[in-house]
């Protein structure tokens, strides 16, 4: 049975490294890249007082997802792999875990983000939460 690998991507160098790791280590697997659009970001970047500003923000976020998928596929082309892709709306850690469970993935490979705080020294808050809540193996690439 072919393994199903989920690689969350956000355009960071860490998620790029996670994709490369998945392509190298799981050459015979089906790999899906997932970009999660976080609605909390709309509060920080949407224009204030502009009608339809949230719709414009979401359209921009969807375009960013498409760009991320194109970039990921360009990397995968070097390995002769065709990626599946998905965009979801929600809080990243919860959405990643839920998507992996709902879609029957066998493994999550994701990048680490060094943030501040003692509990975030090795893992970013999203990666840390996914590791704690996932019901499948998670590989965190640093």
GUGU-337981 format. One record per residue: residue number from 1; residue in one letter; chain; x, y, z of N, C-alpha, C in turn. Coordinates in steps of 0.001 Angstrom, whole numbers, padded with zeros to 6 digits. Example, Ala and Ser with C-alpha at 12.3 -4.5 7.8 and 13.67 -1.06 7.14 Angstrom:
<atoms>
1,A,A,013190,-005690,007800,012300,-004500,007800,013200,-003300,007800
2,S,A,012850,-002250,007080,013670,-001060,007140,012900,000030,007870
</atoms>
This chain:
<atoms>
1,X,A,000840,-001182,000000,000000,000000,000000,000887,001248,000000
2,X,A,000543,002204,-000834,001309,003433,-000923,001046,004306,000285
3,X,A,002101,004846,000834,001954,005759,001960,001425,007097,001478
4,X,A,000635,007725,002331,000088,009054,002075,000788,010023,003024
5,X,A,001548,010961,002458,002331,011901,003262,001738,013295,003117
6,X,A,001530,013979,004232,001027,015345,004238,002166,016284,004611
7,X,A,002375,017306,003773,003414,018299,004037,002760,019680,004071
8,X,A,002536,020227,005272,002013,021590,005355,003081,022584,004884
9,X,A,002675,023553,004064,003638,024538,003565,003124,025946,003830
10,X,A,004087,026841,004059,003727,028242,004288,004698,029213,003613
11,X,A,005592,028678,002794,006546,029535,002102,007817,029825,002881
12,X,A,007911,029307,004094,009106,029532,004913,010217,028585,004482
13,X,A,011460,028934,004787,012559,028007,004492,012371,026655,005188
14,X,A,011774,026657,006371,011561,025408,007103,010563,024504,006374
15,X,A,009505,025081,005822,008551,024229,005104,009147,023759,003781
16,X,A,010013,024575,003176,010730,024135,001971,011616,022927,002291
17,X,A,012298,023005,003433,013154,021888,003857,012330,020632,004140
18,X,A,011134,020816,004714,010262,019675,005000,009821,019007,003699
19,X,A,009500,019808,002698,009098,019237,001414,010249,018453,000792
20,X,A,011434,019024,000807,012598,018332,000255,012840,017024,001002
21,X,A,012728,017055,002317,012904,015843,003131,011879,014779,002726
22,X,A,010618,015184,002592,009576,014223,002220,009848,013628,000842
23,X,A,010284,014452,-000093,010571,013961,-001444,011739,012983,-001446
24,X,A,012727,013227,-000589,013896,012347,-000533,013623,011067,000249
25,X,A,012889,011166,001343,012693,010017,002231,011487,009149,001873
26,X,A,010527,009719,001176,009297,008989,000850,009067,009031,-000658
27,X,A,010065,008579,-001393,010057,008674,-002854,008885,007933,-003490
28,X,A,008416,006866,-002873,007336,006070,-003458,005962,006425,-002889
29,X,A,005896,007451,-002065,004633,007821,-001425,003868,008840,-002263
30,X,A,002582,008942,-001968,001775,010029,-002512,001924,011200,-001543
31,X,A,002369,012331,-002060,002631,013499,-001214,001626,014595,-001539
32,X,A,000999,015106,-000493,000073,016224,-000620,000631,017402,000152
33,X,A,000693,018555,-000503,001075,019779,000192,-000205,020505,000585
34,X,A,-000208,020997,001813,-001381,021667,002377,-000998,023063,002813
35,X,A,-001750,024047,002356,-001570,025409,002854,-002823,025792,003616
36,X,A,-002640,026230,004856,-003758,026626,005697,-003833,028147,005719
37,X,A,-004984,028655,005323,-005236,030097,005389,-005829,030369,006756
38,X,A,-005122,031164,007541,-005529,031464,008910,-006394,032722,008916
39,X,A,-007687,032607,009279,-008559,033785,009256,-008143,034862,010250
40,X,A,-007361,034492,011241,-006868,035482,012196,-006003,036514,011476
41,X,A,-005296,036071,010428,-004447,036993,009666,-005246,038110,009023
42,X,A,-006518,037880,008741,-007343,038905,008105,-007463,040131,009000
43,X,A,-007484,039907,010299,-007592,041021,011235,-006380,041912,011217
44,X,A,-005237,041373,010804,-004008,042144,010789,-003715,042776,009441
45,X,A,-004249,042196,008363,-003868,042691,007051,-005014,043249,006221
46,X,A,-006255,043001,006617,-007372,043512,005833,-007513,045010,006053
47,X,A,-007860,045744,005008,-008036,047184,005151,-009166,047497,006118
48,X,A,-008970,048485,006970,-009961,048870,007959,-011008,049759,007295
49,X,A,-012265,049423,007533,-013349,050258,007045,-013632,050146,005559
50,X,A,-013015,049198,004879,-013256,049026,003458,-014259,047899,003266
51,X,A,-015451,048190,002693,-016418,047117,002469,-015808,046029,001586
52,X,A,-016036,044788,001958,-015510,043673,001179,-014025,043437,001389
53,X,A,-013424,044111,002339,-011993,043950,002587,-011617,042528,002918
54,X,A,-012494,041813,003650,-012173,040436,004002,-012227,039534,002776
55,X,A,-013131,039827,001831,-013176,039042,000603,-011901,039249,-000201
56,X,A,-011448,040487,-000266,-010204,040785,-000983,-009033,040082,-000306
57,X,A,-009015,040100,001028,-007950,039429,001764,-007950,037939,001435
58,X,A,-009139,037322,001418,-009212,035890,001160,-008765,035559,-000264
59,X,A,-009159,036370,-001221,-008723,036165,-002611,-007204,036245,-002719
60,X,A,-006613,037213,-002015,-005147,037332,-002007,-004513,036107,-001365
61,X,A,-005110,035608,-000288,-004581,034419,000391,-004676,033196,-000519
62,X,A,-005751,033083,-001277,-005876,031964,-002213,-004828,032053,-003323
63,X,A,-004564,033259,-003804,-003520,033436,-004826,-002154,033055,-004252
64,X,A,-001918,033422,-003003,-000667,033042,-002352,-000549,031520,-002267
65,X,A,-001651,030843,-001970,-001642,029379,-001922,-001237,028811,-003269
66,X,A,-001822,029322,-004331,-001497,028827,-005673,-000020,029026,-005994
67,X,A,000529,030163,-005600,001954,030420,-005813,002800,029427,-005025
68,X,A,002412,029160,-003775,003134,028183,-002958,003092,026800,-003608
69,X,A,001933,026421,-004148,001805,025111,-004793,002660,025029,-006054
70,X,A,002699,026106,-006819,003538,026127,-008024,005006,025976,-007652
71,X,A,005431,026710,-006623,006827,026618,-006170,007139,025206,-005675
72,X,A,006209,024611,-004925,006414,023253,-004406,006511,022256,-005559
73,X,A,005661,022410,-006560,005697,021496,-007694,006999,021643,-008472
74,X,A,007517,022858,-008563,008810,023064,-009224,009913,022278,-008522
75,X,A,009873,022249,-007194,010847,021456,-006428,010613,019971,-006693
76,X,A,009358,019555,-006646,009024,018139,-006834,009381,017652,-008240
77,X,A,009328,018543,-009219,009690,018168,-010586,011119,017643,-010655
78,X,A,012001,018187,-009833,013390,017717,-009798,013490,016265,-009322
79,X,A,012460,015786,-008625,012430,014416,-008119,011507,013526,-008953
80,X,A,010921,014101,-009979,010004,013330,-010822,008700,012982,-010131
81,X,A,008254,013844,-009229,007056,013588,-008427,005993,014637,-008752
82,X,A,004766,014179,-008867,003632,015090,-009009,002931,015173,-007661
83,X,A,002807,016384,-007161,002196,016603,-005856,000694,016812,-005985
84,X,A,-000029,016400,-004959,-001412,016817,-004782,-001359,018057,-003905
85,X,A,-002373,018893,-003967,-002369,020102,-003141,-003763,020368,-002601
86,X,A,-003801,021054,-001468,-005075,021409,-000846,-004899,022706,-000065
87,X,A,-005932,023511,-000092,-005987,024731,000710,-007148,024584,001671
88,X,A,-006912,024886,002928,-007954,024833,003950,-007958,026154,004706
89,X,A,-009096,026509,005250,-009255,027715,006050,-009413,027310,007506
90,X,A,-008610,027889,008401,-008736,027581,009824,-007454,027878,010578
91,X,A,-007463,027547,011849,-006264,027685,012675,-005293,026601,012230
92,X,A,-004041,026942,011933,-003120,025990,011305,-002961,024652,012016
93,X,A,-002637,024641,013286,-002371,023353,013941,-003610,022468,013956
94,X,A,-004739,023019,014312,-005983,022249,014369,-006375,021754,012969
95,X,A,-006192,022605,011978,-006568,022254,010610,-005666,021159,010047
96,X,A,-004376,021248,010315,-003435,020228,009839,-003788,018857,010424
97,X,A,-003986,018804,011727,-004311,017533,012385,-005649,016995,011885
98,X,A,-006648,017855,011801,-007965,017423,011338,-007941,016947,009895
99,X,A,-007231,017656,009042,-007138,017269,007630,-006432,015923,007495
100,X,A,-005355,015741,008231,-004619,014470,008182,-005516,013310,008610
101,X,A,-006289,013506,009669,-007201,012456,010143,-008325,012202,009138
102,X,A,-008948,013270,008670,-010102,013140,007774,-009742,012489,006444
103,X,A,-008542,012766,005960,-008149,012288,004631,-007323,011002,004664
104,X,A,-007058,010463,005853,-006392,009170,005967,-004896,009171,005679
105,X,A,-004211,010235,006041,-002764,010272,005839,-002062,009350,006824
106,X,A,-000862,008884,006413,-000061,007991,007243,001016,008722,008027
107,X,A,001369,009924,007568,002534,010609,008147,002441,012096,007801
108,X,A,002888,012931,008711,002994,014370,008476,004471,014732,008531
109,X,A,004934,015481,007546,006305,015993,007544,006191,017502,007484
110,X,A,006713,018179,008502,006560,019631,008535,007807,020316,009057
111,X,A,007904,021573,008753,009036,022366,009204,008832,022886,010612
112,X,A,009945,023180,011247,009945,023774,012577,010134,025278,012429
113,X,A,009561,026009,013308,009754,027462,013315,010272,027868,014674
114,X,A,011461,028420,014733,012023,028855,016004,011376,030141,016461
115,X,A,010552,030055,017481,009902,031241,018030,010430,031466,019431
116,X,A,009939,032481,020105,010441,032792,021434,009752,031934,022487
117,X,A,010315,031927,023666,009741,031180,024772,010419,029843,024949
118,X,A,010471,029388,026163,011160,028146,026483,010582,026960,025728
119,X,A,009243,026855,025652,008635,025701,024987,008739,025776,023474
120,X,A,009199,026901,022928,009275,027055,021482,010710,027057,020970
121,X,A,011665,026685,021815,013062,026736,021407,013334,025786,020255
122,X,A,012826,024563,020323,013077,023586,019271,011982,023538,018228
123,X,A,010746,023732,018631,009615,023636,017713,008812,024923,017755
124,X,A,008237,025288,016631,007313,026407,016605,006005,025988,017235
125,X,A,005167,026944,017541,003915,026626,018218,003024,025721,017373
126,X,A,002983,025927,016053,002161,025065,015201,002734,023653,015192
127,X,A,004025,023528,014953,004650,022205,014918,004502,021494,016261
128,X,A,004705,022225,017325,004582,021625,018655,003175,021086,018889
129,X,A,002170,021847,018525,000795,021420,018723,000455,020229,017837
130,X,A,000913,020236,016592,000661,019102,015700,001295,017844,016266
131,X,A,002522,017937,016748,003195,016769,017331,002395,016223,018504
132,X,A,001872,017113,019346,001126,016665,020523,-000236,016072,020182
133,X,A,-000893,016588,019144,-002277,016194,018880,-002459,015177,017754
134,X,A,-001466,014994,016928,-001626,014093,015779,-001746,012641,016236
135,X,A,-002536,011906,015508,-002720,010478,015795,-001818,009615,014900
136,X,A,-001023,010264,014053,-000103,009578,013148,001292,010118,013391
137,X,A,002323,009432,012892,003684,009932,013079,003873,011308,012443
138,X,A,004678,012137,013097,005018,013470,012605,006528,013597,012601
139,X,A,007068,013991,011469,008486,014297,011369,008620,015812,011282
140,X,A,009399,016384,012188,009635,017826,012176,011053,018051,011666
141,X,A,011144,018814,010586,012438,019076,009938,012915,020441,010393
142,X,A,014162,020473,010892,014756,021754,011330,015759,022213,010334
</atoms>
